């Protein structure tokens, strides 16, 4: 854990020494890589998003950092999803003796929300994209807000980023658990919330 914290602090210090455009480019590549190569983590990409928040907290232009990193997170989610699907498809093609199922197994709402938080596994599990994308986006919005805010607050103490990452991970996981609980107890809760928003079509 200490090595991870020191590594995060060193990487952050190195990135912070670069011009904003170069720092953002590195963070965008790094966050996509983190999301793709860490498949079994709820809402991956937290470390690099925290470091992006730290850059903002150190005085860099917020929009110049936040917008590209958010787009990189969204891109990373899509790449991870399709990579997961491609890897499983390749593996099944190498095992012709196995009988492939015509469709993905049916899952409950809670399981679908949980699966959507792990893009690579969602693709590997052949979760339909129309179910994956809106669920993940719904959970990514508060997650991004927490990660950027936590990184900004930790900007003046780089060693604290490792500890903040742990706290942010707990908060993000708690958000996921709450969402799953709500969807399990009240499957229509999200639909009811959306109906309260202006412009959302009501059914009569």
Buried (B, 14 or more C-beta within 10 A) or exposed (E): EEEEBEEBBEBBEEBBEBEEEEBBBBBBEBBBBBBBEBBEBBBBBBBBBBBBBBBBBBEBEBEBBBEBBBEBBBBBBBBBBBBBBEBBBEEEEEEEEEEEEEEEEEBEBBBBBBBBBBBBBBBBBBBEBEBBBEBBEBBBEBBBEBBBBBBBBBBEEBEBBBBBBBEBBEBBBEBBEEBBEBBBEEEEEBEEEEEEEEEEEEEE
